[in-house]
């Protein structure tokens, strides 16, 4: 079970939003590379990065900041936000990303996702962001008519490495992961699922170790880490201890 610390990039800085609203951005660090290094030193083994400007614009915007992150950490990095073509995917993977996350294009052009999975096995993830149970696109600015499980099932057998599922209504507001919807998704598809949106406390970390969450690959944490609501050492120790010890807490 992996805990992915998150770096969300806006105008080259590490920020957190509430409900995906760019106007609510709180700046946590002016130096994304330093933040990436700090997460590595705290013991995290992966890094989740989102180019927020890129998600809204439809093309990569914070390339320099992502470059500084890749130089600063030895941890594998997954990146989403504004990546819409095979050429962009190949370019980012060549620059050192472990995984590229495709969101809007997964709705608009699912065939491109399948092509990317064939071209870059094990290195393509799909980001499914939902509001009210329906998938949102274009940096969460537009709603689609697709249901979460409906979209996820389009990629069964395609070779998608993981699905990152975000409940927009919970993102950045520390109300806890939407465990019911996330576990329902994990049980509906064979693709590994990563929980995102609302992780708030050590209670959520313990919840990750419960038997019904065993299908998950992990969860993403942003504001709770930045605000000190979750101690990295404690969280990683709980995940390493396994379900039995976690239930005894």
Backbone torsions as a table, in degrees:
resi	resn	phi	psi	omega
1	UNK	NA	124.1	-173.8
2	UNK	-107.1	134.6	170.0
3	UNK	-102.0	115.0	-177.6
4	UNK	-96.4	110.7	171.4
5	UNK	-70.8	146.2	-174.1
6	UNK	-111.0	138.7	168.0
7	UNK	-120.2	111.0	175.5
8	UNK	-99.7	126.3	-173.2
9	UNK	-103.7	125.2	172.9
10	UNK	-134.1	119.9	-179.8
11	UNK	54.5	37.9	176.0
12	UNK	80.8	4.4	-177.3
13	UNK	-119.3	157.0	177.5
14	UNK	-82.7	120.1	-176.7
15	UNK	-133.5	169.5	166.8
16	UNK	-131.1	141.1	177.7
17	UNK	-107.8	167.8	169.6
18	UNK	-113.7	125.4	-179.0
19	UNK	55.6	24.8	178.4
20	UNK	74.4	14.2	-178.3
21	UNK	-88.3	114.8	-177.0
22	UNK	-61.2	-25.9	-179.3
23	UNK	-71.0	-13.1	-177.2
24	UNK	-99.7	12.5	-173.5
25	UNK	-60.9	129.9	171.0
26	UNK	-109.4	124.2	-179.6
27	UNK	-83.2	127.6	179.7
28	UNK	-109.5	-25.5	179.9
29	UNK	-159.5	132.4	177.4
30	UNK	-81.2	-9.5	-174.2
31	UNK	-122.7	93.1	-178.3
32	UNK	-58.8	-36.7	179.1
33	UNK	-63.2	-42.6	178.3
34	UNK	-64.2	-37.7	178.9
35	UNK	-66.6	-41.2	178.2
36	UNK	-61.8	-43.2	178.9
37	UNK	-64.3	-39.9	178.9
38	UNK	-61.5	-42.9	178.1
39	UNK	-62.2	-40.9	178.5
40	UNK	-62.3	-43.6	-178.5
41	UNK	-67.5	-24.4	177.6
42	UNK	-78.0	-8.6	175.5
43	UNK	109.0	-0.2	178.2
44	UNK	-70.7	149.1	-174.3
45	UNK	-110.9	-6.0	177.7
46	UNK	-139.3	167.1	175.5
47	UNK	-141.7	133.3	178.5
48	UNK	-107.8	123.0	-176.7
49	UNK	-125.6	138.0	177.0
50	UNK	-128.3	128.8	172.9
51	UNK	-88.1	94.3	-175.7
52	UNK	-64.3	-45.4	177.6
53	UNK	-58.6	-40.6	-179.5
54	UNK	-64.3	-37.2	179.8
55	UNK	-61.9	-38.8	-179.9
56	UNK	-77.9	-35.7	-175.7
57	UNK	-83.8	-23.6	-179.3
58	UNK	86.9	14.2	174.9
59	UNK	-157.7	157.4	-177.2
60	UNK	-61.8	134.0	-179.2
61	UNK	-119.2	-39.3	-175.3
62	UNK	-97.0	43.2	-176.2
63	UNK	-60.6	-40.6	-178.4
64	UNK	-64.2	-41.6	179.6
65	UNK	-65.2	-41.7	178.0
66	UNK	-64.0	-39.7	177.2
67	UNK	-59.1	-40.8	179.0
68	UNK	-66.4	-33.9	177.1
69	UNK	-65.6	-46.3	-178.5
70	UNK	-63.2	-32.4	178.3
71	UNK	-75.7	-29.4	-172.0
72	UNK	-85.2	-24.7	-175.0
73	UNK	-123.6	147.8	174.1
74	UNK	-91.6	-9.3	-179.1
75	UNK	-68.9	147.4	172.8
76	UNK	-63.3	142.0	-176.8
77	UNK	-122.0	133.4	170.3
78	UNK	-110.8	138.5	-173.4
79	UNK	-129.6	135.8	171.9
80	UNK	-131.9	163.1	176.4
81	UNK	117.3	98.4	173.5
82	UNK	81.2	11.9	179.7
83	UNK	-94.7	112.0	-168.3
84	UNK	-128.5	-5.1	-176.8
85	UNK	-132.3	159.8	176.5
86	UNK	-61.8	-35.4	-180.0
87	UNK	-64.8	-41.7	178.2
88	UNK	-65.9	-40.5	178.4
89	UNK	-60.3	-49.6	-179.1
90	UNK	-61.1	-41.2	179.9
91	UNK	-60.8	-45.8	-179.1
92	UNK	-66.9	-40.9	178.8
93	UNK	-65.5	-36.9	176.8
94	UNK	-65.0	-28.2	-179.7
95	UNK	-80.9	-5.7	172.9
96	UNK	119.2	2.3	176.3
97	UNK	-67.3	146.1	174.4
98	UNK	-81.9	-39.1	-178.9
99	UNK	-144.5	144.5	171.7
100	UNK	-106.1	136.5	179.6
101	UNK	-104.1	124.5	179.1
102	UNK	-108.1	124.3	-177.5
103	UNK	-114.9	-80.1	-178.5
104	UNK	-56.1	-42.8	-177.8
105	UNK	-66.5	-23.8	177.4
106	UNK	-66.2	-28.5	176.2
107	UNK	-84.7	-46.7	-174.7
108	UNK	-73.0	-36.5	-173.1
109	UNK	-146.6	72.0	-178.6
110	UNK	-59.4	-26.7	178.2
111	UNK	-63.7	-33.4	178.3
112	UNK	-64.4	-37.4	177.2
113	UNK	-62.0	-44.7	-179.9
114	UNK	-63.0	-41.7	177.3
115	UNK	-61.6	-43.2	-179.2
116	UNK	-63.9	-39.3	179.2
117	UNK	-63.5	-37.2	177.9
118	UNK	-70.5	-39.3	-177.4
119	UNK	-74.6	-32.2	-174.7
120	UNK	-133.1	71.8	-174.3
121	UNK	-56.1	133.5	175.8
122	UNK	75.2	6.1	-173.8
123	UNK	-122.1	10.8	180.0
124	UNK	-118.5	123.1	173.9
125	UNK	-112.9	155.6	177.2
126	UNK	-112.8	129.4	175.9
127	UNK	-97.0	119.5	177.1
128	UNK	-113.9	111.1	-178.7
129	UNK	-109.9	125.7	-172.2
130	UNK	-126.1	144.9	174.4
131	UNK	-130.7	120.0	-176.7
132	UNK	62.3	29.5	178.0
133	UNK	84.2	-3.5	179.4
134	UNK	-111.1	146.2	-176.2
135	UNK	-73.4	134.9	176.6
136	UNK	-107.9	151.1	-177.9
137	UNK	-134.5	178.7	178.6
138	UNK	54.2	56.1	-179.9
139	UNK	64.9	30.6	178.2
140	UNK	73.1	8.1	-176.7
141	UNK	-80.4	-19.3	-178.1
142	UNK	-127.2	141.3	176.8
143	UNK	-97.4	146.4	174.1
144	UNK	-110.9	176.9	178.1
145	UNK	-94.2	0.1	-175.9
146	UNK	-79.0	138.8	170.8
147	UNK	-83.1	159.0	-176.3
148	UNK	-61.5	-52.7	-178.0
149	UNK	-66.6	-36.5	177.4
150	UNK	-56.9	-45.7	179.7
151	UNK	-68.7	-44.8	-177.6
152	UNK	-58.2	-40.3	-177.5
153	UNK	-67.7	-17.8	176.4
154	UNK	-63.4	-21.6	-173.6
155	UNK	-109.8	9.8	174.2
156	UNK	-60.2	130.1	178.2
157	UNK	80.3	-0.2	-177.4
158	UNK	-84.2	-17.3	-178.2
159	UNK	97.5	18.1	177.2
160	UNK	-65.1	130.3	-175.9
161	UNK	-72.3	-34.7	-179.0
162	UNK	-166.5	156.1	170.4
163	UNK	-111.6	124.9	174.4
164	UNK	-97.7	112.4	-176.1
165	UNK	-104.4	119.5	-179.0
166	UNK	-116.9	127.4	171.1
167	UNK	-90.2	105.8	-174.5
168	UNK	-60.2	-35.7	-178.6
169	UNK	-62.9	-19.3	-178.5
170	UNK	-107.4	-11.1	-172.1
171	UNK	-66.5	126.3	174.2
172	UNK	77.3	6.5	-176.7
173	UNK	-118.8	7.5	170.0
174	UNK	57.8	42.2	179.5
175	UNK	-103.3	4.4	-179.4
176	UNK	95.5	148.2	177.4
177	UNK	-61.9	145.4	171.6
178	UNK	-79.8	82.2	-173.4
179	UNK	-64.9	-38.8	-178.1
180	UNK	-59.2	-51.4	-178.2
181	UNK	-67.0	-37.8	-178.8
182	UNK	-67.2	-44.4	-179.7
183	UNK	-70.4	-35.1	174.6
184	UNK	-58.4	-42.4	179.1
185	UNK	-64.9	-46.1	-178.6
186	UNK	-60.8	-34.2	-179.8
187	UNK	-79.2	-18.6	-176.4
188	UNK	-88.0	-18.4	-178.1
189	UNK	-132.7	162.3	178.4
190	UNK	-90.6	-9.8	-179.2
191	UNK	-74.3	134.5	177.1
192	UNK	-58.0	140.9	-177.9
193	UNK	-116.1	136.8	175.3
194	UNK	-112.1	126.3	-178.7
195	UNK	-80.7	140.3	179.8
196	UNK	-149.1	146.0	175.7
197	UNK	102.3	100.6	171.3
198	UNK	100.7	-3.0	-179.9
199	UNK	-54.6	123.8	-164.6
200	UNK	-121.1	-29.1	-169.8
201	UNK	-159.3	177.9	176.1
202	UNK	-59.8	-28.7	177.6
203	UNK	-58.8	-36.9	176.9
204	UNK	-68.5	-35.3	177.8
205	UNK	-64.7	-46.0	177.0
206	UNK	-60.2	-39.9	-179.8
207	UNK	-60.6	-29.9	178.6
208	UNK	-63.9	-23.2	-176.0
209	UNK	-93.9	-1.0	179.7
210	UNK	-70.0	151.2	-174.8
211	UNK	-54.7	-38.2	-177.0
212	UNK	-73.2	-10.9	178.2
213	UNK	-98.6	4.6	-173.2
214	UNK	-65.2	-21.0	179.4
215	UNK	-75.9	-16.6	-178.1
216	UNK	-71.8	147.7	172.8
217	UNK	-79.1	-28.7	-179.6
218	UNK	162.9	-160.4	-179.5
219	UNK	-146.2	158.0	-179.1
220	UNK	-106.4	137.2	177.2
221	UNK	-127.0	133.8	178.3
222	UNK	-123.8	-87.6	-173.8
223	UNK	-56.6	-38.2	-178.2
224	UNK	-62.0	-34.9	176.3
225	UNK	-72.9	-45.4	-177.8
226	UNK	-64.6	-35.9	-178.5
227	UNK	-84.1	-4.6	179.7
228	UNK	79.0	16.2	178.3
229	UNK	-75.3	-22.0	176.9
230	UNK	-122.8	126.1	174.9
231	UNK	-84.3	120.3	-176.0
232	UNK	-55.3	-44.4	-178.0
233	UNK	-62.6	-43.3	179.7
234	UNK	-65.0	-44.7	-179.2
235	UNK	-61.8	-46.2	-178.5
236	UNK	-67.7	-33.2	177.4
237	UNK	-66.9	-40.0	178.2
238	UNK	-62.1	-46.0	-178.9
239	UNK	-66.0	-33.4	179.2
240	UNK	-75.5	-24.2	-175.2
241	UNK	-74.7	-22.7	179.0
242	UNK	88.8	168.6	-174.6
243	UNK	-58.4	-39.5	-174.0
244	UNK	-62.0	-49.1	-179.5
245	UNK	-69.7	-35.3	-179.4
246	UNK	-63.6	-39.4	-179.4
247	UNK	-68.7	-22.7	-177.7
248	UNK	-83.6	-6.2	-178.1
249	UNK	-66.7	NA	NA
